[in-house]
């Protein structure tokens, strides 16, 4: 018998899957508690941990709400939305961190988000999927295209660092060069929108987390939009509280800004939603897993990093350029090249996943002291 469509608001809200309800509850509780702790001037470490939990769940809710809009807009439009809005929490953290003068944290967080997806999450996906299913094969065209675009975008990000480090005639003009690079990257993103709308490699796979959870119908449109707006607004508030607690927490925990940005801040903005890619690989849907995982670094390189460069000149605080420390640049390029070589043969084994995880651990350890 066909189930009738929900008519009342309560019935419509009941269509939200259990996972999303749990995320919403955790996000609400953690956000309220972090706000209270901030207002009360509570222990910085406790405030930092609670705000990080709130930020992680809010980031996941932004992803969930954006994905649900795909039922109304189509996979291509959803890919564009995810590229533009999927990194809202990280964008807000970057803005408040720059206003607080924490440039090293922002630099490391951007690189850490790319490394976290390219090495940690992809490594776990290959490891879990390989141990459960053996050699996993996938159509290589879309992952190869995303890896190529990411490599090209990162190459554009690296150029200002090279001009400064090699003392070329462009040295001393890194601000102008960074702005030019940011504009070019955002223009490339704009040029990719028609490709995504046509179902290109940056579009979202038709099989999404909603299908994994066996939802029978998407959320109501008003609910998806409302939750997206609410999660975005909450991310802005929590990001401010998170950054306020960040400096004292770094001092109290004796952590370096580089390690905090590379590992802690980067994972806080991606931890929950990255579970989706690992679940897909565990279900032997490697092509979908790769699309979900590899799209995130591409968004960061094409949208988030250049947006922070341009915004830093209007929000006050520290100016943000694309001149990164040499070790960050080296690890960034190495990770993207490693991923490109691994996916080029259109198959993966658990040992490749273990190798990616090992590389991530070594890189993270190298920044422990700064």
C-alpha positions as CSV (number, residue, x, y, z in Angstrom):
1,X,0.0,0.0,0.0
2,X,1.3,3.4,-0.9
3,X,2.1,5.6,2.1
4,X,0.4,9.0,2.1
5,X,2.5,12.1,1.9
6,X,2.9,13.9,5.3
7,X,0.5,16.8,5.7
8,X,1.1,18.5,9.0
9,X,4.3,20.2,10.0
10,X,5.0,17.6,12.7
11,X,4.6,14.8,10.2
12,X,6.9,16.6,7.8
13,X,9.6,17.1,10.5
14,X,9.2,13.4,11.2
15,X,10.6,12.6,7.8
16,X,14.0,13.6,9.0
17,X,16.2,10.5,9.4
18,X,17.4,9.4,12.8
19,X,21.0,10.4,12.0
20,X,20.0,13.9,11.1
21,X,17.8,14.2,14.3
22,X,20.7,13.1,16.4
23,X,23.0,15.6,14.7
24,X,20.5,18.4,15.2
25,X,20.1,17.6,18.9
26,X,23.9,17.5,19.5
27,X,24.4,20.7,17.5
28,X,21.7,22.5,19.5
29,X,22.9,21.3,22.9
30,X,26.6,21.9,22.1
31,X,26.0,25.3,20.6
32,X,23.9,26.5,23.6
33,X,26.5,25.1,26.1
34,X,29.4,26.6,24.2
35,X,27.6,30.0,24.2
36,X,27.0,29.7,28.0
37,X,30.6,28.7,28.7
38,X,31.9,31.6,26.6
39,X,29.6,34.1,28.3
40,X,30.6,32.8,31.7
41,X,34.4,32.9,30.9
42,X,34.7,29.2,31.7
43,X,37.7,27.0,31.3
44,X,39.2,27.6,27.8
45,X,39.9,23.9,27.1
46,X,36.3,22.9,28.0
47,X,34.9,25.7,25.9
48,X,37.1,24.8,23.0
49,X,36.1,21.1,23.1
50,X,32.4,21.9,23.3
51,X,32.6,24.5,20.5
52,X,34.5,22.1,18.3
53,X,31.8,19.4,18.8
54,X,29.1,22.0,17.9
55,X,31.1,23.1,14.9
56,X,31.5,19.6,13.6
57,X,27.8,18.7,13.9
58,X,26.8,22.1,12.4
59,X,29.1,21.4,9.5
60,X,27.4,18.0,9.0
61,X,24.0,19.6,9.2
62,X,25.0,22.1,6.5
63,X,26.0,19.2,4.3
64,X,22.8,17.2,5.1
65,X,20.5,20.2,4.3
66,X,22.4,21.0,1.1
67,X,22.2,17.4,0.0
68,X,18.4,17.3,0.7
69,X,18.0,20.3,-1.7
70,X,19.3,18.0,-4.4
71,X,15.9,16.2,-4.5
72,X,14.5,19.5,-5.8
73,X,17.4,21.0,-7.7
74,X,19.1,18.0,-9.2
75,X,22.5,16.5,-8.7
76,X,24.4,19.2,-10.7
77,X,22.9,22.1,-8.8
78,X,23.5,20.4,-5.5
79,X,27.2,20.1,-6.4
80,X,27.3,23.8,-7.1
81,X,25.6,24.5,-3.7
82,X,27.9,22.2,-1.9
83,X,30.9,23.9,-3.4
84,X,29.6,27.4,-2.5
85,X,28.0,26.6,0.9
86,X,29.5,23.3,2.1
87,X,32.5,24.9,3.8
88,X,30.5,27.7,5.6
89,X,31.7,26.6,9.1
90,X,35.4,26.6,7.9
91,X,34.9,29.9,6.2
92,X,33.5,31.5,9.4
93,X,36.4,30.0,11.5
94,X,38.9,31.4,9.0
95,X,37.3,34.9,9.1
96,X,37.3,35.0,12.9
97,X,40.8,33.5,13.2
98,X,42.1,36.1,10.7
99,X,40.5,38.9,12.7
100,X,42.2,37.5,15.8
101,X,45.6,37.5,13.9
102,X,45.9,33.7,13.8
103,X,47.2,33.5,10.3
104,X,49.2,30.3,10.9
105,X,46.1,28.5,12.1
106,X,44.2,29.5,9.0
107,X,47.0,28.4,6.7
108,X,47.4,25.1,8.5
109,X,43.6,24.5,8.7
110,X,43.2,25.0,4.9
111,X,46.1,22.6,4.2
112,X,44.9,20.3,6.9
113,X,41.4,20.1,5.4
114,X,42.8,19.0,2.1
115,X,45.2,16.5,3.7
116,X,42.4,15.2,6.0
117,X,40.3,14.3,2.9
118,X,43.0,13.3,0.6
119,X,45.0,11.2,3.0
120,X,43.1,10.4,6.2
121,X,39.5,10.0,4.9
122,X,40.4,8.5,1.6
123,X,42.9,6.2,3.3
124,X,40.3,5.0,5.8
125,X,37.8,4.4,2.9
126,X,40.4,2.3,0.9
127,X,41.4,0.5,4.1
128,X,37.9,-0.4,5.3
129,X,36.6,-1.1,1.8
130,X,39.6,-3.2,0.8
131,X,39.5,-5.3,4.0
132,X,35.8,-6.1,3.5
133,X,35.7,-6.5,-0.3
134,X,39.3,-7.0,-1.5
135,X,40.3,-5.1,-4.6
136,X,37.8,-2.4,-5.4
137,X,37.3,-1.1,-8.9
138,X,35.7,2.1,-10.0
139,X,35.2,4.3,-13.1
140,X,38.3,6.4,-13.2
141,X,37.1,9.4,-15.3
142,X,35.4,11.5,-12.6
143,X,38.0,10.9,-9.8
144,X,40.8,11.5,-12.2
145,X,39.2,14.8,-13.3
146,X,38.7,15.9,-9.7
147,X,42.3,15.0,-8.8
148,X,43.6,16.9,-11.9
149,X,41.5,20.0,-11.1
150,X,42.7,19.9,-7.5
151,X,46.3,19.6,-8.5
152,X,46.0,22.5,-10.9
153,X,44.2,24.6,-8.3
154,X,46.9,23.8,-5.7
155,X,49.6,24.7,-8.3
156,X,48.1,28.1,-8.5
157,X,48.0,28.4,-4.7
158,X,51.7,27.4,-4.6
159,X,53.0,30.0,-7.0
160,X,53.1,33.0,-4.6
161,X,55.0,30.8,-2.1
162,X,57.6,30.0,-4.8
163,X,58.0,33.6,-5.8
164,X,58.8,34.6,-2.3
165,X,61.0,31.7,-1.5
166,X,63.0,31.9,-4.7
167,X,63.4,35.7,-4.6
168,X,62.0,36.2,-8.1
169,X,61.3,39.7,-9.4
170,X,57.7,39.1,-8.2
171,X,59.0,38.8,-4.6
172,X,57.6,41.7,-2.5
173,X,54.3,41.7,-4.5
174,X,52.8,38.6,-2.9
175,X,49.7,40.6,-1.8
176,X,48.9,41.5,-5.4
177,X,49.8,38.1,-6.7
178,X,47.6,36.4,-4.1
179,X,44.6,38.6,-5.0
180,X,45.2,37.8,-8.7
181,X,45.4,34.1,-7.9
182,X,42.3,34.2,-5.8
183,X,40.3,35.9,-8.6
184,X,41.5,33.4,-11.1
185,X,40.6,30.4,-8.9
186,X,37.1,31.8,-8.3
187,X,36.7,32.4,-12.0
188,X,37.6,28.8,-12.6
189,X,35.0,27.8,-10.1
190,X,32.4,30.0,-11.9
191,X,33.4,28.4,-15.2
192,X,32.9,24.9,-13.6
193,X,29.3,25.7,-12.7
194,X,27.8,24.9,-16.1
195,X,29.8,21.6,-16.2
196,X,28.4,20.7,-12.7
197,X,24.9,21.6,-13.8
198,X,25.3,19.3,-16.7
199,X,26.2,16.4,-14.4
200,X,30.0,16.7,-14.7
201,X,32.6,15.4,-12.3
202,X,31.9,18.0,-9.6
203,X,28.2,17.1,-9.4
204,X,26.9,15.0,-6.5
205,X,26.3,11.3,-7.2
206,X,22.6,10.3,-7.4
207,X,23.1,7.8,-4.6
208,X,23.6,9.9,-1.5
209,X,23.4,9.4,2.2
210,X,19.6,9.6,2.1
211,X,19.6,6.4,0.1
212,X,22.2,4.8,2.4
213,X,19.8,5.4,5.3
214,X,16.9,4.1,3.1
215,X,14.8,7.2,3.4
216,X,11.6,6.9,1.5
217,X,11.2,10.6,0.6
218,X,13.3,13.8,0.9
219,X,12.7,16.5,3.5
220,X,10.1,19.2,2.8
221,X,11.7,22.1,0.9
222,X,11.0,24.6,3.6
223,X,12.6,22.3,6.2
224,X,15.8,21.8,4.1
225,X,16.1,25.6,3.5
226,X,15.3,26.5,7.0
227,X,17.8,24.0,8.5
228,X,20.5,25.3,6.0
229,X,19.9,28.9,7.1
230,X,19.8,27.9,10.8
231,X,22.9,25.8,10.6
232,X,24.8,28.6,8.7
233,X,23.8,31.2,11.3
234,X,24.7,28.8,14.1
235,X,28.1,28.2,12.5
236,X,28.8,31.9,12.5
237,X,28.1,32.2,16.2
238,X,29.9,29.0,17.2
239,X,32.9,29.9,15.0
240,X,33.4,33.1,17.0
241,X,33.2,31.3,20.3
242,X,35.5,28.6,19.0
243,X,38.2,31.1,17.9
244,X,37.9,33.0,21.2
245,X,38.7,29.8,23.1
246,X,41.3,28.7,20.5
247,X,44.2,30.9,21.7
248,X,44.0,30.1,25.4
249,X,43.4,26.4,24.7
250,X,46.5,26.3,22.5
251,X,48.5,27.8,25.3
252,X,47.0,25.6,28.0
253,X,47.5,22.4,25.9
254,X,51.0,23.5,24.8
255,X,50.1,23.0,21.1
256,X,51.6,24.8,18.2
257,X,49.4,27.0,16.0
258,X,50.5,24.8,13.0
259,X,49.5,21.5,14.5
260,X,46.2,22.9,15.9
261,X,45.2,24.2,12.5
262,X,46.4,21.2,10.5
263,X,44.8,18.6,12.7
264,X,42.3,19.9,15.3
265,X,40.6,22.8,13.4
266,X,40.6,20.9,10.1
267,X,39.0,17.8,11.5
268,X,36.5,19.8,13.6
269,X,35.0,21.2,10.4
270,X,34.9,17.9,8.5
271,X,34.8,15.0,10.9
272,X,31.1,14.0,10.9
273,X,30.3,14.5,7.3
274,X,33.5,12.6,6.2
275,X,32.0,9.4,7.7
276,X,29.8,9.3,4.7
277,X,32.6,8.5,2.3
278,X,34.0,5.8,4.5
279,X,30.5,4.2,4.8
280,X,30.1,4.3,1.0
281,X,33.5,2.5,0.6
282,X,32.5,-0.1,3.2
283,X,29.4,-0.8,1.1
284,X,31.6,-1.4,-1.9
285,X,30.3,1.8,-3.6
286,X,33.8,3.1,-4.2
287,X,32.9,5.4,-7.1
288,X,30.4,7.3,-4.9
289,X,32.9,7.4,-2.0
290,X,35.6,8.9,-4.2
291,X,33.2,11.5,-5.6
292,X,32.2,12.6,-2.0
293,X,35.7,12.6,-0.6
294,X,37.6,14.2,-3.5
295,X,35.1,16.9,-4.1
296,X,35.9,18.5,-0.7
297,X,39.6,19.3,-1.4
298,X,38.6,20.7,-4.7
299,X,36.1,23.0,-3.0
300,X,38.7,24.2,-0.5
301,X,41.3,25.0,-3.2
302,X,38.8,26.6,-5.7
303,X,36.5,28.4,-3.3
304,X,37.4,28.6,0.4
305,X,41.1,29.6,0.1
306,X,40.6,32.3,-2.5
307,X,37.5,33.6,-0.7
308,X,39.5,34.0,2.5
309,X,42.2,35.9,0.6
310,X,39.7,38.5,-0.7
311,X,37.7,38.7,2.5
312,X,40.8,39.3,4.6
313,X,41.2,42.8,3.1
314,X,37.7,43.9,4.1
315,X,37.0,42.2,7.4
316,X,39.9,43.8,9.3
317,X,42.6,41.9,11.2
318,X,45.5,40.1,9.5
319,X,45.8,40.1,5.7
320,X,45.8,36.6,4.3
321,X,48.1,35.8,1.3
322,X,48.9,32.6,-0.5
323,X,52.4,32.5,0.8
324,X,52.6,29.4,2.9
325,X,55.4,27.9,4.9
326,X,57.6,25.6,2.7
327,X,56.7,22.4,4.7
328,X,53.0,23.0,4.3
329,X,53.4,23.5,0.6
330,X,55.5,20.4,0.2
331,X,53.1,18.2,2.1
332,X,50.2,19.6,0.2
333,X,51.7,18.9,-3.2
334,X,52.9,15.4,-2.1
335,X,49.5,14.4,-0.9
336,X,47.7,15.4,-4.0
337,X,50.3,13.7,-6.2
338,X,50.0,10.5,-4.1
339,X,46.2,10.4,-4.5
340,X,46.5,11.0,-8.3
341,X,48.9,8.1,-8.7
342,X,46.8,5.8,-6.6
343,X,43.5,6.4,-8.5
344,X,45.0,6.4,-12.0
345,X,44.7,2.6,-12.3
346,X,40.9,2.8,-11.4
347,X,41.3,0.3,-8.5
348,X,42.3,0.3,-4.9
349,X,43.4,-2.2,-2.3
350,X,43.6,-1.9,1.5
351,X,47.4,-1.5,1.5
352,X,47.1,1.7,-0.5
353,X,44.7,3.0,2.2
354,X,47.1,2.1,4.9
355,X,49.9,3.9,3.1
356,X,47.8,7.1,2.8
357,X,47.0,6.9,6.5
358,X,50.7,6.4,7.3
359,X,51.6,9.5,5.3
360,X,49.0,11.5,7.1
361,X,50.3,10.5,10.5
362,X,53.9,11.3,9.5
363,X,52.9,14.8,8.2
364,X,50.8,15.5,11.3
365,X,53.7,14.5,13.6
366,X,56.1,16.8,11.7
367,X,53.9,19.8,12.8
368,X,53.6,18.8,16.4
369,X,56.4,21.2,17.4
370,X,55.3,24.0,15.1
